[in-house]
Amino acid sequence: MTEPTWLTWAKELQALAQSGLAYCQDDYDIERFKRIRAISVEMLSQHTADLDQTTIHDLFASETGYVTPKVDVRAIVFQDDQLLMVQEKADGNWALPGGWGDIGLTPAEVAVKEVEEESGLEVKATRLLGVIDKKCHPHPPSAFHTYKILIQCDVVGGETKQGLETSDVGFFAEEQLPPLSVGRNTESQLRMIFDYWRDPERPAYFD
């Protein structure tokens, strides 16, 4: 596990507090769970100097109901042995097309939608490559516990063009990867994806 211990604790406290607030009815317990949630926000704010506590609370501790991991769907698209990537406007670096799962859409439908929105290409989902727990990989610290679903897709139409959240689109060989948006994908994950491209019979990866 590469996630810092303090972040693991903060997320566990937040999850306990949110689940407690979802189910408890005793006023004293409600106050205790609110305090636990506040402590989780304070812990996170100590390690993220660029964000104030109000912003952290909105991002990290404002949800209700039982806590479950967030789902990030990433599309894997190859053309002439090169991997499709998009340049993120948010940080100027490159990532696999994708984003948070959408209510009402299957993971495959999310992958297809994200590719079209971010790259202009029309694709068909064909193969599950893996389900990754973000905390087990060398991503930067994140307030959310996230599962990443990797879905291979084949191009069936469209033309490359930038999207609302992307400034460029390109296909890259394994030895010529661009600067990566490591919050979205890491070099080791992309190396694994190229291994899957070379071995169509390889079983899906999971953490």
C-alpha positions in Angstrom: 0.0 0.0 0.0 1.4 3.4 -1.0 -1.2 5.6 0.7 0.1 7.5 3.8 -1.2 6.2 7.1 -2.6 9.6 8.1 -4.8 9.6 5.0 -6.0 6.1 5.6 -7.0 7.1 9.1 -8.7 10.3 8.0 -10.8 8.4 5.3 -11.7 5.7 7.8 -12.9 8.2 10.4 -14.9 10.0 7.7 -16.5 6.8 6.6 -17.4 5.8 10.2 -18.9 9.2 10.8 -20.9 9.3 7.6 -22.3 5.8 8.1 -23.1 6.6 11.8 -24.9 9.7 10.8 -26.9 7.7 8.2 -28.3 5.3 10.7 -28.2 6.6 14.3 -31.1 8.5 15.9 -29.8 9.3 19.3 -28.9 13.0 19.6 -25.8 12.4 21.6 -24.5 9.9 19.1 -25.2 12.3 16.2 -23.1 14.9 17.9 -20.3 12.4 18.5 -20.3 11.3 14.8 -20.3 14.9 13.7 -17.2 15.5 15.9 -15.5 12.5 14.4 -16.2 13.8 10.9 -14.8 17.2 11.9 -11.6 15.5 13.1 -11.2 13.8 9.8 -11.5 17.2 8.0 -8.9 18.7 10.4 -6.5 15.8 9.8 -6.8 16.3 6.0 -6.4 20.1 6.3 -3.1 19.7 8.1 -1.6 18.0 5.1 -3.2 20.1 2.3 -2.1 23.6 2.9 -3.6 24.8 -0.4 -7.2 24.0 0.6 -9.1 25.6 3.5 -11.3 23.5 5.8 -14.6 24.7 4.1 -13.4 23.4 0.8 -12.2 20.1 2.3 -15.5 19.7 4.1 -17.4 20.2 0.8 -15.2 17.7 -1.0 -14.6 15.2 1.8 -17.3 15.2 4.4 -20.5 16.5 2.9 -22.0 13.3 1.5 -24.7 11.3 3.3 -25.6 7.7 3.5 -23.5 4.6 3.8 -20.0 5.2 2.5 -18.8 3.2 -0.5 -15.8 3.7 -2.8 -16.1 6.0 -5.8 -15.7 4.4 -9.3 -13.5 5.8 -11.9 -13.9 4.3 -15.4 -10.9 4.5 -17.9 -11.0 3.5 -21.5 -8.2 1.6 -23.2 -8.0 2.3 -26.9 -5.2 1.1 -29.2 -4.4 2.0 -32.8 -1.3 0.6 -34.6 0.1 -0.6 -31.2 -0.2 2.9 -29.8 -2.4 3.9 -26.8 -5.0 6.7 -26.9 -4.5 9.5 -24.4 -6.0 12.9 -23.8 -4.3 16.0 -22.4 -6.2 17.2 -19.3 -7.0 20.9 -19.1 -7.0 20.6 -15.3 -3.2 20.0 -15.0 -1.8 20.0 -18.6 -0.8 16.3 -18.4 -2.0 13.2 -20.1 -4.5 10.5 -19.1 -6.5 7.6 -20.4 -10.0 8.9 -21.4 -12.4 8.4 -18.6 -14.0 9.8 -15.4 -16.4 9.1 -12.6 -19.1 6.5 -13.2 -22.5 7.9 -14.1 -25.8 6.9 -12.5 -27.9 4.9 -15.0 -24.9 3.9 -17.2 -23.0 0.6 -17.1 -19.2 0.8 -16.8 -19.0 -0.1 -20.6 -21.4 2.8 -21.4 -19.3 5.2 -19.3 -16.1 4.2 -21.1 -17.7 4.7 -24.6 -19.2 8.1 -23.6 -16.0 9.4 -22.1 -14.0 8.5 -25.2 -16.3 10.4 -27.4 -16.6 13.4 -25.1 -12.8 13.6 -24.5 -11.3 12.5 -27.8 -14.0 12.6 -30.5 -13.7 8.9 -31.3 -16.6 6.5 -31.4 -15.7 3.2 -29.7 -17.2 -0.1 -28.7 -16.3 -1.7 -25.3 -14.8 -5.2 -25.8 -12.9 -6.4 -22.8 -12.4 -5.8 -19.0 -8.7 -5.4 -18.3 -8.8 -4.8 -14.6 -10.3 -3.3 -11.4 -7.7 -1.3 -9.5 -7.8 0.0 -5.9 -6.2 3.4 -6.2 -4.6 3.2 -2.7 -2.5 0.2 -3.8 -0.8 2.1 -6.5 1.6 5.1 -6.6 -1.0 7.9 -7.1 -0.8 11.1 -5.1 -2.8 11.1 -1.9 -6.6 11.4 -2.5 -9.5 12.1 -0.1 -11.6 9.5 -1.7 -11.2 5.7 -1.7 -11.5 4.9 -5.4 -11.8 1.9 -7.6 -10.6 2.3 -11.2 -12.2 0.1 -13.9 -10.1 -0.4 -17.0 -12.1 -1.3 -20.1 -10.6 -1.9 -23.6 -12.5 -0.4 -26.5 -12.2 -0.7 -30.3 -12.5 2.4 -32.6 -15.6 2.2 -34.8 -15.8 5.8 -36.1 -15.3 9.5 -35.4 -12.3 11.8 -35.6 -9.9 13.0 -32.9 -10.7 16.4 -31.5 -10.4 18.0 -28.1 -13.3 18.1 -25.6 -14.6 20.4 -22.9 -12.1 19.0 -20.4 -9.3 18.1 -22.8 -6.9 20.3 -24.8 -5.3 17.6 -27.1 -5.6 14.0 -28.2 -2.9 11.6 -29.2 -1.8 8.0 -29.7 1.5 7.1 -27.9 3.9 4.2 -28.2 5.0 2.5 -24.9 8.5 4.0 -25.2 7.2 7.5 -25.9 4.7 8.2 -23.2 3.8 11.9 -22.5 3.9 13.5 -19.0 1.2 11.7 -17.1 -1.6 13.0 -14.9 -0.6 10.6 -12.1 -3.8 11.2 -10.1 -5.6 9.5 -13.0 -3.1 7.0 -14.2 0.5 5.9 -13.4 3.3 4.7 -15.6 3.2 1.2 -14.0 -0.5 1.0 -14.9 0.2 2.0 -18.5 3.0 -0.6 -18.8 0.6 -3.2 -17.6 -2.0 -2.1 -20.2 0.6 -2.5 -23.0 1.2 -6.0 -21.6 -2.5 -6.8 -21.9 -2.5 -5.5 -25.5 0.3 -7.9 -26.4 -1.5 -10.8 -24.6 -5.2 -11.0 -25.5 -5.7 -14.1 -23.3 -4.4 -12.6 -20.2 -6.9 -12.7 -17.3 -8.3 -9.5 -15.9 -6.2 -7.8 -13.1 -7.7 -7.0 -9.7 -6.4 -5.8 -6.4 
